[in-house]
Amino acid sequence: MTVTTSYQGQIAVVSIDNPPVNALSKHLRHDLLDAVIRLDAEPAVEAVVLACEGRTFIAGADVNEFGKPPEAPHLPDVVASIEHAKKPWVAAIHGNALGGGLEIALGCSYRLAAPKTNFGLPEVKLGIIPGAGGTVRLPRLIGVEAAVDLATSGAVIGTDKARVLGLIDTVVEGDLREGAVSYAQSIVGLPKPPPLSLRSAPQKDGDFWGQAESTVRSKSKGEIAPSKALASIRNATEVDFHAAMAFERSTFLDLRASKQAAALRHVFFAERAAPRPPELNGVPALEIRSAAVVGGGTMGAGIIAALRNAGLPVILIERDEEAAERGLSNVRAIFDGLVKRSRLTAELAADRLAGVQTSTDYDTLKDVDLVIEAVFEDLVVKQAVFKSLSEACSAEALLATNTSYLDPNQIGAHVENPERFLGLHFFSPANVMKLLEIVPTSVTSPEAVARGIALARLLGKIPIRAGVCDGFIGNRLLKVTRAQAERLLLAGATPSAVDAAMRQFGMPMGPFEAQDLGGLDIAAFQRKAARTRGEAVFAPIADRLCEIGRLGQKTSGGWYDYAPGDRKPLPSDVVAGIISSEAGDRPSFPWDGETIAEAIIFPMISEGAAILDERIALCAADIDLVEIHGYGFPRWRGGLMHYGLEVGLTNVVERLKDLSSQGLAPTPSRGLVEAVVSGSFGG
Ligand code: 3H9
């Protein structure tokens, strides 16, 4: 039973219980419709309270149903039946009222909410627009501007803002259900308020819509749904209610069947599956109540900020007092920056900083549950740190190395109880980036991996299990991106043409701009290490830029020139000269942006397939999440491997063969060729 009814005098309480989030499945829609019809026929009932069991009010339509044809009863009909019921319905909202959940609430005559409730129309995040009146009723209730903000961004607002906007009538401080029943009793005998469908829509002029359209377009970068949500709201202000509903519904149904919606649903479920790899089913994770970080440089300070944001007390270990003070001021700078950007209050920032204790003595670590080493990428230095940690920490403490390229097996070679040691690869800035690669060694226990995953969840990050190889998943793919970008330069492209093509594809930045921002020296250091190990690394032009000290924005020149104090990339004659001298006679380069992007992305897909083939990643969706959350791959394309399937693996292979025959890409990987035969990436 998803819907039950109880009675308190003249008030009926309709209670929804459809775990985990009371999503509007077909059965729930059916039962709700049934309840409306039934209660309308019960003369003793004067008003109805609609409440939900569990942690939340209705979180929206059931996303699992979106891959299939829509089935009756349809949500707009359920909302309309509540709106036109003979008795007033009072929504008692806690947790979240999202998407279809908010649309149901908009059909009710009154909306009451508990404090700390979230409201929103997040449909655009799933590549769709509201399909049951969200874009039609909401502007009639809270005005066009606020409705546009919510429906085009998918952002949620809290109870306080919802109250100010007039989205809810009352905030119930105590027991929500009791409060809602009392409220319902207080309206017995009053005329039922006119439904939103009978209110006239507020009007806006052409300038408003022109401005709104250009704002939405510049924010949504290739995503279709936000502009469609805006168009539906605009239409709802220009035509009558029924025509507006019909327009919204047909846009919703078109988008529901679109590639972008399929891609965004794929990401939605991948994000929820990532923290629960099947092989860790039932494996316990010891709680982490305190932490220490060794090294207070950029990475260490970011990790400390992330740990403090999650409420863990942190000890910062440095080699001497001066370094400890420097580390602490790095952490302070992060919190100060958040205060400056109004992301944190000064009080909270002070509290978070006060929870960081500095020390130069490893003996202070004997009781901590977790230590993350974040010192310089040098094997010998890191091994020495873990020797000290092994001696100082309890045998249960989780010991982790934050490394991007070194082999955790070697770093932890001398750790005592090595089953509690693993790699945790944070992405910079570590307090912001949501990705955490979890890299077990050959002897790490499942319990330690489970604990690493639990840590990621505590920090609000997405944990991806990665195997050991040079660069793990993310940086291994990044090497391909950079090598391909340089190959294109040798073929006749310019850095700005390549960067523009990748932005056009949907990346936040092109590969050359990104290197200039982060600095070319880190990758140069890694190339040197790889060459020392006897590996061939292709970076002829980057090598020459580093040789002449062009390390990016910090040296006022890298792949581009920069005017002093300005971050605007300017084409560089020096770089053009180096490219010419490396490339010799450059052929004409008639490629358009799409072809340039393919020449970078397709080899990455091939490498992704190799990563899967070698079991470095457990499944293709994990690679998608690494690219989305670590490098800004457009979410609406579903991630790297999803995109590969979308364009067709045969097409990818054919194009790669063509590129490699011109010396512009490696040949397709075995993993990719096998995936073409099986039609999927497996996993
Ligand atoms: C819509 O409403 C369209 C309408 O306008 C028109 C229709 C005609 N459906 O995130 P969590 C599952 S579009 C199915 O880890 P939290 C989720 O998969 C929809 N399942 O929890 C997971 O399952 P599992 C608009 C859903 O506490 C479990 O619930 N609504 C749905 O961190 C827990 O999820 C949205 O876009 C769903 N709608 O966060 C809201 N939602 O345990 C999407 C969740 O098997 N949902 N599940 O992996 C959310 O934003 C968050 O889940 C929420 C809770 C904030 C509610």
Boltz pocket constraint, residues with backbone or C-beta under 6 A from the ligand:
constraints:
  - pocket:
      binder: B
      contacts: [[A, 20], [A, 21], [A, 23], [A, 56], [A, 59], [A, 60], [A, 61], [A, 62], [A, 63], [A, 64], [A, 75], [A, 76], [A, 96], [A, 98], [A, 99], [A, 100], [A, 101], [A, 103], [A, 122], [A, 123], [A, 126], [A, 129], [A, 130], [A, 131], [A, 132], [A, 134], [A, 268], [A, 269], [A, 272], [A, 273]]
      max_distance: 6.0
